[in-house]
Amino acid sequence: MRRRPNAPIFLALLLSIVVIMIAAGLLSGIADLPTGAALGVASVLVVILLPLLFMFAPRGFFGRSDKFR
């Protein structure tokens, strides 16, 4: 039985990154500079930490939905 590639996970990750960037752009356009800076830092942290979470999470960490491993 062949293993399926992890394409849905990476697509969901990319989609969440795009949504976060759009939201940060909209909110920083409305709000003052510290809010925009905080949202930029948060989006960068999400971009860095989510792939690490998926790479180093133990088996069964995401419940039964991680049968792709």
mmCIF file of the N, C-alpha and C atoms, coordinates in Angstrom:
data_MODEL
# 
_entry.id   MODEL 
# 
loop_
_atom_site.group_PDB 
_atom_site.id 
_atom_site.type_symbol 
_atom_site.label_atom_id 
_atom_site.label_alt_id 
_atom_site.label_comp_id 
_atom_site.label_asym_id 
_atom_site.label_entity_id 
_atom_site.label_seq_id 
_atom_site.pdbx_PDB_ins_code 
_atom_site.Cartn_x 
_atom_site.Cartn_y 
_atom_site.Cartn_z 
_atom_site.occupancy 
_atom_site.B_iso_or_equiv 
_atom_site.pdbx_formal_charge 
_atom_site.auth_seq_id 
_atom_site.auth_comp_id 
_atom_site.auth_asym_id 
_atom_site.auth_atom_id 
_atom_site.pdbx_PDB_model_num 
ATOM 1   N N  . MET A 1 1  ? 0.848  -1.189 0.000  1.00 0.00 ? 1  MET A N  1 
ATOM 2   C CA . MET A 1 1  ? 0.000  0.000  0.000  1.00 0.00 ? 1  MET A CA 1 
ATOM 3   C C  . MET A 1 1  ? 0.889  1.247  0.000  1.00 0.00 ? 1  MET A C  1 
ATOM 4   N N  . ARG A 1 2  ? 0.647  2.111  -0.952 1.00 0.00 ? 2  ARG A N  1 
ATOM 5   C CA . ARG A 1 2  ? 1.479  3.305  -1.066 1.00 0.00 ? 2  ARG A CA 1 
ATOM 6   C C  . ARG A 1 2  ? 1.058  4.357  -0.054 1.00 0.00 ? 2  ARG A C  1 
ATOM 7   N N  . ARG A 1 3  ? 2.038  5.151  0.374  1.00 0.00 ? 3  ARG A N  1 
ATOM 8   C CA . ARG A 1 3  ? 1.727  6.256  1.283  1.00 0.00 ? 3  ARG A CA 1 
ATOM 9   C C  . ARG A 1 3  ? 1.292  7.457  0.473  1.00 0.00 ? 3  ARG A C  1 
ATOM 10  N N  . ARG A 1 4  ? 0.265  8.116  0.947  1.00 0.00 ? 4  ARG A N  1 
ATOM 11  C CA . ARG A 1 4  ? -0.194 9.330  0.270  1.00 0.00 ? 4  ARG A CA 1 
ATOM 12  C C  . ARG A 1 4  ? 0.702  10.499 0.641  1.00 0.00 ? 4  ARG A C  1 
ATOM 13  N N  . PRO A 1 5  ? 0.950  11.405 -0.273 1.00 0.00 ? 5  PRO A N  1 
ATOM 14  C CA . PRO A 1 5  ? 1.749  12.588 0.082  1.00 0.00 ? 5  PRO A CA 1 
ATOM 15  C C  . PRO A 1 5  ? 0.986  13.510 1.032  1.00 0.00 ? 5  PRO A C  1 
ATOM 16  N N  . ASN A 1 6  ? 1.729  14.387 1.664  1.00 0.00 ? 6  ASN A N  1 
ATOM 17  C CA . ASN A 1 6  ? 1.138  15.275 2.667  1.00 0.00 ? 6  ASN A CA 1 
ATOM 18  C C  . ASN A 1 6  ? 0.606  16.557 2.042  1.00 0.00 ? 6  ASN A C  1 
ATOM 19  N N  . ALA A 1 7  ? 0.112  16.474 0.814  1.00 0.00 ? 7  ALA A N  1 
ATOM 20  C CA . ALA A 1 7  ? -0.333 17.675 0.100  1.00 0.00 ? 7  ALA A CA 1 
ATOM 21  C C  . ALA A 1 7  ? -1.460 18.416 0.825  1.00 0.00 ? 7  ALA A C  1 
ATOM 22  N N  . PRO A 1 8  ? -2.499 17.772 1.369  1.00 0.00 ? 8  PRO A N  1 
ATOM 23  C CA . PRO A 1 8  ? -3.569 18.542 2.030  1.00 0.00 ? 8  PRO A CA 1 
ATOM 24  C C  . PRO A 1 8  ? -3.058 19.360 3.216  1.00 0.00 ? 8  PRO A C  1 
ATOM 25  N N  . ILE A 1 9  ? -2.076 18.849 3.940  1.00 0.00 ? 9  ILE A N  1 
ATOM 26  C CA . ILE A 1 9  ? -1.553 19.570 5.096  1.00 0.00 ? 9  ILE A CA 1 
ATOM 27  C C  . ILE A 1 9  ? -0.826 20.828 4.639  1.00 0.00 ? 9  ILE A C  1 
ATOM 28  N N  . PHE A 1 10 ? -0.006 20.679 3.594  1.00 0.00 ? 10 PHE A N  1 
ATOM 29  C CA . PHE A 1 10 ? 0.732  21.846 3.127  1.00 0.00 ? 10 PHE A CA 1 
ATOM 30  C C  . PHE A 1 10 ? -0.196 22.861 2.495  1.00 0.00 ? 10 PHE A C  1 
ATOM 31  N N  . LEU A 1 11 ? -1.246 22.400 1.823  1.00 0.00 ? 11 LEU A N  1 
ATOM 32  C CA . LEU A 1 11 ? -2.221 23.340 1.266  1.00 0.00 ? 11 LEU A CA 1 
ATOM 33  C C  . LEU A 1 11 ? -2.940 24.094 2.377  1.00 0.00 ? 11 LEU A C  1 
ATOM 34  N N  . ALA A 1 12 ? -3.323 23.388 3.432  1.00 0.00 ? 12 ALA A N  1 
ATOM 35  C CA . ALA A 1 12 ? -3.985 24.058 4.553  1.00 0.00 ? 12 ALA A CA 1 
ATOM 36  C C  . ALA A 1 12 ? -3.037 25.039 5.234  1.00 0.00 ? 12 ALA A C  1 
ATOM 37  N N  . LEU A 1 13 ? -1.766 24.666 5.342  1.00 0.00 ? 13 LEU A N  1 
ATOM 38  C CA . LEU A 1 13 ? -0.779 25.561 5.949  1.00 0.00 ? 13 LEU A CA 1 
ATOM 39  C C  . LEU A 1 13 ? -0.618 26.829 5.123  1.00 0.00 ? 13 LEU A C  1 
ATOM 40  N N  . LEU A 1 14 ? -0.495 26.668 3.801  1.00 0.00 ? 14 LEU A N  1 
ATOM 41  C CA . LEU A 1 14 ? -0.356 27.837 2.937  1.00 0.00 ? 14 LEU A CA 1 
ATOM 42  C C  . LEU A 1 14 ? -1.592 28.719 3.005  1.00 0.00 ? 14 LEU A C  1 
ATOM 43  N N  . LEU A 1 15 ? -2.767 28.095 3.020  1.00 0.00 ? 15 LEU A N  1 
ATOM 44  C CA . LEU A 1 15 ? -4.002 28.865 3.083  1.00 0.00 ? 15 LEU A CA 1 
ATOM 45  C C  . LEU A 1 15 ? -4.094 29.639 4.392  1.00 0.00 ? 15 LEU A C  1 
ATOM 46  N N  . SER A 1 16 ? -3.706 29.005 5.492  1.00 0.00 ? 16 SER A N  1 
ATOM 47  C CA . SER A 1 16 ? -3.754 29.718 6.780  1.00 0.00 ? 16 SER A CA 1 
ATOM 48  C C  . SER A 1 16 ? -2.756 30.872 6.800  1.00 0.00 ? 16 SER A C  1 
ATOM 49  N N  . ILE A 1 17 ? -1.586 30.685 6.185  1.00 0.00 ? 17 ILE A N  1 
ATOM 50  C CA . ILE A 1 17 ? -0.606 31.771 6.128  1.00 0.00 ? 17 ILE A CA 1 
ATOM 51  C C  . ILE A 1 17 ? -1.166 32.945 5.329  1.00 0.00 ? 17 ILE A C  1 
ATOM 52  N N  . VAL A 1 18 ? -1.802 32.642 4.180  1.00 0.00 ? 18 VAL A N  1 
ATOM 53  C CA . VAL A 1 18 ? -2.359 33.711 3.354  1.00 0.00 ? 18 VAL A CA 1 
ATOM 54  C C  . VAL A 1 18 ? -3.449 34.465 4.113  1.00 0.00 ? 18 VAL A C  1 
ATOM 55  N N  . VAL A 1 19 ? -4.320 33.727 4.817  1.00 0.00 ? 19 VAL A N  1 
ATOM 56  C CA . VAL A 1 19 ? -5.395 34.368 5.575  1.00 0.00 ? 19 VAL A CA 1 
ATOM 57  C C  . VAL A 1 19 ? -4.825 35.253 6.676  1.00 0.00 ? 19 VAL A C  1 
ATOM 58  N N  . ILE A 1 20 ? -3.784 34.774 7.362  1.00 0.00 ? 20 ILE A N  1 
ATOM 59  C CA . ILE A 1 20 ? -3.170 35.564 8.431  1.00 0.00 ? 20 ILE A CA 1 
ATOM 60  C C  . ILE A 1 20 ? -2.540 36.831 7.867  1.00 0.00 ? 20 ILE A C  1 
ATOM 61  N N  . MET A 1 21 ? -1.872 36.713 6.713  1.00 0.00 ? 21 MET A N  1 
ATOM 62  C CA . MET A 1 21 ? -1.241 37.896 6.125  1.00 0.00 ? 21 MET A CA 1 
ATOM 63  C C  . MET A 1 21 ? -2.292 38.925 5.700  1.00 0.00 ? 21 MET A C  1 
ATOM 64  N N  . ILE A 1 22 ? -3.404 38.440 5.107  1.00 0.00 ? 22 ILE A N  1 
ATOM 65  C CA . ILE A 1 22 ? -4.470 39.371 4.702  1.00 0.00 ? 22 ILE A CA 1 
ATOM 66  C C  . ILE A 1 22 ? -5.063 40.050 5.931  1.00 0.00 ? 22 ILE A C  1 
ATOM 67  N N  . ALA A 1 23 ? -5.323 39.270 6.987  1.00 0.00 ? 23 ALA A N  1 
ATOM 68  C CA . ALA A 1 23 ? -5.894 39.857 8.204  1.00 0.00 ? 23 ALA A CA 1 
ATOM 69  C C  . ALA A 1 23 ? -4.932 40.845 8.845  1.00 0.00 ? 23 ALA A C  1 
ATOM 70  N N  . ALA A 1 24 ? -3.640 40.520 8.850  1.00 0.00 ? 24 ALA A N  1 
ATOM 71  C CA . ALA A 1 24 ? -2.662 41.444 9.432  1.00 0.00 ? 24 ALA A CA 1 
ATOM 72  C C  . ALA A 1 24 ? -2.586 42.721 8.620  1.00 0.00 ? 24 ALA A C  1 
ATOM 73  N N  . GLY A 1 25 ? -2.676 42.608 7.302  1.00 0.00 ? 25 GLY A N  1 
ATOM 74  C CA . GLY A 1 25 ? -2.655 43.806 6.476  1.00 0.00 ? 25 GLY A CA 1 
ATOM 75  C C  . GLY A 1 25 ? -3.868 44.678 6.710  1.00 0.00 ? 25 GLY A C  1 
ATOM 76  N N  . LEU A 1 26 ? -5.042 44.058 6.784  1.00 0.00 ? 26 LEU A N  1 
ATOM 77  C CA . LEU A 1 26 ? -6.263 44.831 7.015  1.00 0.00 ? 26 LEU A CA 1 
ATOM 78  C C  . LEU A 1 26 ? -6.244 45.497 8.387  1.00 0.00 ? 26 LEU A C  1 
ATOM 79  N N  . LEU A 1 27 ? -5.866 44.735 9.411  1.00 0.00 ? 27 LEU A N  1 
ATOM 80  C CA . LEU A 1 27 ? -5.899 45.278 10.764 1.00 0.00 ? 27 LEU A CA 1 
ATOM 81  C C  . LEU A 1 27 ? -4.829 46.338 10.976 1.00 0.00 ? 27 LEU A C  1 
ATOM 82  N N  . SER A 1 28 ? -3.658 46.150 10.363 1.00 0.00 ? 28 SER A N  1 
ATOM 83  C CA . SER A 1 28 ? -2.614 47.158 10.540 1.00 0.00 ? 28 SER A CA 1 
ATOM 84  C C  . SER A 1 28 ? -2.952 48.427 9.757  1.00 0.00 ? 28 SER A C  1 
ATOM 85  N N  . GLY A 1 29 ? -3.780 48.301 8.715  1.00 0.00 ? 29 GLY A N  1 
ATOM 86  C CA . GLY A 1 29 ? -4.237 49.496 8.020  1.00 0.00 ? 29 GLY A CA 1 
ATOM 87  C C  . GLY A 1 29 ? -5.182 50.303 8.887  1.00 0.00 ? 29 GLY A C  1 
ATOM 88  N N  . ILE A 1 30 ? -5.957 49.614 9.729  1.00 0.00 ? 30 ILE A N  1 
ATOM 89  C CA . ILE A 1 30 ? -6.916 50.306 10.588 1.00 0.00 ? 30 ILE A CA 1 
ATOM 90  C C  . ILE A 1 30 ? -6.231 50.771 11.879 1.00 0.00 ? 30 ILE A C  1 
ATOM 91  N N  . ALA A 1 31 ? -5.460 49.878 12.478 1.00 0.00 ? 31 ALA A N  1 
ATOM 92  C CA . ALA A 1 31 ? -4.938 50.127 13.828 1.00 0.00 ? 31 ALA A CA 1 
ATOM 93  C C  . ALA A 1 31 ? -3.622 50.895 13.776 1.00 0.00 ? 31 ALA A C  1 
ATOM 94  N N  . ASP A 1 32 ? -3.082 51.158 14.956 1.00 0.00 ? 32 ASP A N  1 
ATOM 95  C CA . ASP A 1 32 ? -1.827 51.889 15.050 1.00 0.00 ? 32 ASP A CA 1 
ATOM 96  C C  . ASP A 1 32 ? -0.642 50.954 14.814 1.00 0.00 ? 32 ASP A C  1 
ATOM 97  N N  . LEU A 1 33 ? 0.554  51.508 14.877 1.00 0.00 ? 33 LEU A N  1 
ATOM 98  C CA . LEU A 1 33 ? 1.755  50.761 14.496 1.00 0.00 ? 33 LEU A CA 1 
ATOM 99  C C  . LEU A 1 33 ? 2.061  49.568 15.396 1.00 0.00 ? 33 LEU A C  1 
ATOM 100 N N  . PRO A 1 34 ? 1.966  49.642 16.727 1.00 0.00 ? 34 PRO A N  1 
ATOM 101 C CA . PRO A 1 34 ? 2.301  48.454 17.534 1.00 0.00 ? 34 PRO A CA 1 
ATOM 102 C C  . PRO A 1 34 ? 1.421  47.252 17.241 1.00 0.00 ? 34 PRO A C  1 
ATOM 103 N N  . THR A 1 35 ? 0.143  47.481 16.938 1.00 0.00 ? 35 THR A N  1 
ATOM 104 C CA . THR A 1 35 ? -0.728 46.348 16.618 1.00 0.00 ? 35 THR A CA 1 
ATOM 105 C C  . THR A 1 35 ? -0.284 45.690 15.317 1.00 0.00 ? 35 THR A C  1 
ATOM 106 N N  . GLY A 1 36 ? 0.054  46.505 14.328 1.00 0.00 ? 36 GLY A N  1 
ATOM 107 C CA . GLY A 1 36 ? 0.534  45.931 13.074 1.00 0.00 ? 36 GLY A CA 1 
ATOM 108 C C  . GLY A 1 36 ? 1.835  45.177 13.246 1.00 0.00 ? 36 GLY A C  1 
ATOM 109 N N  . ALA A 1 37 ? 2.725  45.730 14.079 1.00 0.00 ? 37 ALA A N  1 
ATOM 110 C CA . ALA A 1 37 ? 3.997  45.051 14.322 1.00 0.00 ? 37 ALA A CA 1 
ATOM 111 C C  . ALA A 1 37 ? 3.783  43.730 15.059 1.00 0.00 ? 37 ALA A C  1 
ATOM 112 N N  . ALA A 1 38 ? 2.867  43.736 16.033 1.00 0.00 ? 38 ALA A N  1 
ATOM 113 C CA . ALA A 1 38 ? 2.592  42.507 16.775 1.00 0.00 ? 38 ALA A CA 1 
ATOM 114 C C  . ALA A 1 38 ? 1.979  41.456 15.859 1.00 0.00 ? 38 ALA A C  1 
ATOM 115 N N  . LEU A 1 39 ? 1.077  41.867 14.962 1.00 0.00 ? 39 LEU A N  1 
ATOM 116 C CA . LEU A 1 39 ? 0.489  40.907 14.040 1.00 0.00 ? 39 LEU A CA 1 
ATOM 117 C C  . LEU A 1 39 ? 1.529  40.387 13.053 1.00 0.00 ? 39 LEU A C  1 
ATOM 118 N N  . GLY A 1 40 ? 2.456  41.243 12.627 1.00 0.00 ? 40 GLY A N  1 
ATOM 119 C CA . GLY A 1 40 ? 3.520  40.767 11.747 1.00 0.00 ? 40 GLY A CA 1 
ATOM 120 C C  . GLY A 1 40 ? 4.396  39.739 12.433 1.00 0.00 ? 40 GLY A C  1 
ATOM 121 N N  . VAL A 1 41 ? 4.751  40.000 13.700 1.00 0.00 ? 41 VAL A N  1 
ATOM 122 C CA . VAL A 1 41 ? 5.566  39.042 14.456 1.00 0.00 ? 41 VAL A CA 1 
ATOM 123 C C  . VAL A 1 41 ? 4.804  37.739 14.662 1.00 0.00 ? 41 VAL A C  1 
ATOM 124 N N  . ALA A 1 42 ? 3.500  37.831 14.959 1.00 0.00 ? 42 ALA A N  1 
ATOM 125 C CA . ALA A 1 42 ? 2.698  36.624 15.171 1.00 0.00 ? 42 ALA A CA 1 
ATOM 126 C C  . ALA A 1 42 ? 2.603  35.811 13.886 1.00 0.00 ? 42 ALA A C  1 
ATOM 127 N N  . SER A 1 43 ? 2.438  36.470 12.736 1.00 0.00 ? 43 SER A N  1 
ATOM 128 C CA . SER A 1 43 ? 2.341  35.723 11.481 1.00 0.00 ? 43 SER A CA 1 
ATOM 129 C C  . SER A 1 43 ? 3.662  35.043 11.154 1.00 0.00 ? 43 SER A C  1 
ATOM 130 N N  . VAL A 1 44 ? 4.787  35.727 11.435 1.00 0.00 ? 44 VAL A N  1 
ATOM 131 C CA . VAL A 1 44 ? 6.086  35.094 11.201 1.00 0.00 ? 44 VAL A CA 1 
ATOM 132 C C  . VAL A 1 44 ? 6.273  33.892 12.116 1.00 0.00 ? 44 VAL A C  1 
ATOM 133 N N  . LEU A 1 45 ? 5.842  34.012 13.381 1.00 0.00 ? 45 LEU A N  1 
ATOM 134 C CA . LEU A 1 45 ? 5.954  32.881 14.300 1.00 0.00 ? 45 LEU A CA 1 
ATOM 135 C C  . LEU A 1 45 ? 5.103  31.701 13.843 1.00 0.00 ? 45 LEU A C  1 
ATOM 136 N N  . VAL A 1 46 ? 3.905  31.996 13.326 1.00 0.00 ? 46 VAL A N  1 
ATOM 137 C CA . VAL A 1 46 ? 3.053  30.916 12.833 1.00 0.00 ? 46 VAL A CA 1 
ATOM 138 C C  . VAL A 1 46 ? 3.705  30.230 11.645 1.00 0.00 ? 46 VAL A C  1 
ATOM 139 N N  . VAL A 1 47 ? 4.292  31.026 10.749 1.00 0.00 ? 47 VAL A N  1 
ATOM 140 C CA . VAL A 1 47 ? 4.948  30.453 9.567  1.00 0.00 ? 47 VAL A CA 1 
ATOM 141 C C  . VAL A 1 47 ? 6.103  29.553 9.989  1.00 0.00 ? 47 VAL A C  1 
ATOM 142 N N  . ILE A 1 48 ? 6.824  29.924 11.059 1.00 0.00 ? 48 ILE A N  1 
ATOM 143 C CA . ILE A 1 48 ? 7.980  29.127 11.478 1.00 0.00 ? 48 ILE A CA 1 
ATOM 144 C C  . ILE A 1 48 ? 7.557  27.930 12.325 1.00 0.00 ? 48 ILE A C  1 
ATOM 145 N N  . LEU A 1 49 ? 6.599  28.125 13.239 1.00 0.00 ? 49 LEU A N  1 
ATOM 146 C CA . LEU A 1 49 ? 6.315  27.099 14.237 1.00 0.00 ? 49 LEU A CA 1 
ATOM 147 C C  . LEU A 1 49 ? 5.376  26.004 13.747 1.00 0.00 ? 49 LEU A C  1 
ATOM 148 N N  . LEU A 1 50 ? 4.440  26.314 12.837 1.00 0.00 ? 50 LEU A N  1 
ATOM 149 C CA . LEU A 1 50 ? 3.510  25.272 12.393 1.00 0.00 ? 50 LEU A CA 1 
ATOM 150 C C  . LEU A 1 50 ? 4.203  24.130 11.664 1.00 0.00 ? 50 LEU A C  1 
ATOM 151 N N  . PRO A 1 51 ? 5.114  24.384 10.721 1.00 0.00 ? 51 PRO A N  1 
ATOM 152 C CA . PRO A 1 51 ? 5.807  23.230 10.114 1.00 0.00 ? 51 PRO A CA 1 
ATOM 153 C C  . PRO A 1 51 ? 6.618  22.435 11.121 1.00 0.00 ? 51 PRO A C  1 
ATOM 154 N N  . LEU A 1 52 ? 7.226  23.118 12.116 1.00 0.00 ? 52 LEU A N  1 
ATOM 155 C CA . LEU A 1 52 ? 7.963  22.386 13.143 1.00 0.00 ? 52 LEU A CA 1 
ATOM 156 C C  . LEU A 1 52 ? 7.030  21.521 13.974 1.00 0.00 ? 52 LEU A C  1 
ATOM 157 N N  . LEU A 1 53 ? 5.834  22.046 14.255 1.00 0.00 ? 53 LEU A N  1 
ATOM 158 C CA . LEU A 1 53 ? 4.859  21.262 15.017 1.00 0.00 ? 53 LEU A CA 1 
ATOM 159 C C  . LEU A 1 53 ? 4.473  19.994 14.251 1.00 0.00 ? 53 LEU A C  1 
ATOM 160 N N  . PHE A 1 54 ? 4.238  20.144 12.942 1.00 0.00 ? 54 PHE A N  1 
ATOM 161 C CA . PHE A 1 54 ? 3.860  18.968 12.158 1.00 0.00 ? 54 PHE A CA 1 
ATOM 162 C C  . PHE A 1 54 ? 5.023  18.009 12.006 1.00 0.00 ? 54 PHE A C  1 
ATOM 163 N N  . MET A 1 55 ? 6.252  18.515 11.978 1.00 0.00 ? 55 MET A N  1 
ATOM 164 C CA . MET A 1 55 ? 7.394  17.625 11.788 1.00 0.00 ? 55 MET A CA 1 
ATOM 165 C C  . MET A 1 55 ? 7.728  16.846 13.054 1.00 0.00 ? 55 MET A C  1 
ATOM 166 N N  . PHE A 1 56 ? 7.684  17.521 14.213 1.00 0.00 ? 56 PHE A N  1 
ATOM 167 C CA . PHE A 1 56 ? 8.181  16.904 15.432 1.00 0.00 ? 56 PHE A CA 1 
ATOM 168 C C  . PHE A 1 56 ? 7.086  16.451 16.388 1.00 0.00 ? 56 PHE A C  1 
ATOM 169 N N  . ALA A 1 57 ? 5.818  16.548 15.981 1.00 0.00 ? 57 ALA A N  1 
ATOM 170 C CA . ALA A 1 57 ? 4.745  16.097 16.867 1.00 0.00 ? 57 ALA A CA 1 
ATOM 171 C C  . ALA A 1 57 ? 4.774  14.574 16.980 1.00 0.00 ? 57 ALA A C  1 
ATOM 172 N N  . PRO A 1 58 ? 4.537  14.045 18.175 1.00 0.00 ? 58 PRO A N  1 
ATOM 173 C CA . PRO A 1 58 ? 4.506  12.581 18.312 1.00 0.00 ? 58 PRO A CA 1 
ATOM 174 C C  . PRO A 1 58 ? 3.308  11.981 17.612 1.00 0.00 ? 58 PRO A C  1 
ATOM 175 N N  . ARG A 1 59 ? 3.420  10.693 17.301 1.00 0.00 ? 59 ARG A N  1 
ATOM 176 C CA . ARG A 1 59 ? 2.336  10.009 16.606 1.00 0.00 ? 59 ARG A CA 1 
ATOM 177 C C  . ARG A 1 59 ? 1.097  9.983  17.497 1.00 0.00 ? 59 ARG A C  1 
ATOM 178 N N  . GLY A 1 60 ? -0.051 10.327 16.921 1.00 0.00 ? 60 GLY A N  1 
ATOM 179 C CA . GLY A 1 60 ? -1.280 10.381 17.681 1.00 0.00 ? 60 GLY A CA 1 
ATOM 180 C C  . GLY A 1 60 ? -1.529 11.719 18.345 1.00 0.00 ? 60 GLY A C  1 
ATOM 181 N N  . PHE A 1 61 ? -0.642 12.696 18.112 1.00 0.00 ? 61 PHE A N  1 
ATOM 182 C CA . PHE A 1 61 ? -0.791 14.004 18.755 1.00 0.00 ? 61 PHE A CA 1 
ATOM 183 C C  . PHE A 1 61 ? -2.017 14.743 18.239 1.00 0.00 ? 61 PHE A C  1 
ATOM 184 N N  . PHE A 1 62 ? -2.330 14.563 16.967 1.00 0.00 ? 62 PHE A N  1 
ATOM 185 C CA . PHE A 1 62 ? -3.482 15.226 16.377 1.00 0.00 ? 62 PHE A CA 1 
ATOM 186 C C  . PHE A 1 62 ? -4.708 14.320 16.372 1.00 0.00 ? 62 PHE A C  1 
ATOM 187 N N  . GLY A 1 63 ? -4.732 13.325 17.226 1.00 0.00 ? 63 GLY A N  1 
ATOM 188 C CA . GLY A 1 63 ? -5.866 12.414 17.264 1.00 0.00 ? 63 GLY A CA 1 
ATOM 189 C C  . GLY A 1 63 ? -5.783 11.391 16.133 1.00 0.00 ? 63 GLY A C  1 
ATOM 190 N N  . ARG A 1 64 ? -6.928 10.951 15.658 1.00 0.00 ? 64 ARG A N  1 
ATOM 191 C CA . ARG A 1 64 ? -6.943 9.939  14.619 1.00 0.00 ? 64 ARG A CA 1 
ATOM 192 C C  . ARG A 1 64 ? -6.725 10.515 13.235 1.00 0.00 ? 64 ARG A C  1 
ATOM 193 N N  . SER A 1 65 ? -6.664 11.832 13.120 1.00 0.00 ? 65 SER A N  1 
ATOM 194 C CA . SER A 1 65 ? -6.562 12.435 11.802 1.00 0.00 ? 65 SER A CA 1 
ATOM 195 C C  . SER A 1 65 ? -5.141 12.391 11.254 1.00 0.00 ? 65 SER A C  1 
ATOM 196 N N  . ASP A 1 66 ? -4.158 11.931 12.030 1.00 0.00 ? 66 ASP A N  1 
ATOM 197 C CA . ASP A 1 66 ? -2.783 11.924 11.523 1.00 0.00 ? 66 ASP A CA 1 
ATOM 198 C C  . ASP A 1 66 ? -2.388 10.536 11.028 1.00 0.00 ? 66 ASP A C  1 
ATOM 199 N N  . LYS A 1 67 ? -3.260 9.879  10.297 1.00 0.00 ? 67 LYS A N  1 
ATOM 200 C CA . LYS A 1 67 ? -2.935 8.577  9.732  1.00 0.00 ? 67 LYS A CA 1 
ATOM 201 C C  . LYS A 1 67 ? -2.004 8.679  8.534  1.00 0.00 ? 67 LYS A C  1 
ATOM 202 N N  . PHE A 1 68 ? -1.693 9.912  8.120  1.00 0.00 ? 68 PHE A N  1 
ATOM 203 C CA . PHE A 1 68 ? -0.796 10.081 6.983  1.00 0.00 ? 68 PHE A CA 1 
ATOM 204 C C  . PHE A 1 68 ? 0.648  9.747  7.346  1.00 0.00 ? 68 PHE A C  1 
ATOM 205 N N  . ARG A 1 69 ? 0.966  9.656  8.635  1.00 0.00 ? 69 ARG A N  1 
ATOM 206 C CA . ARG A 1 69 ? 2.356  9.406  9.021  1.00 0.00 ? 69 ARG A CA 1 
ATOM 207 C C  . ARG A 1 69 ? 2.709  7.941  8.868  1.00 0.00 ? 69 ARG A C  1 
# 
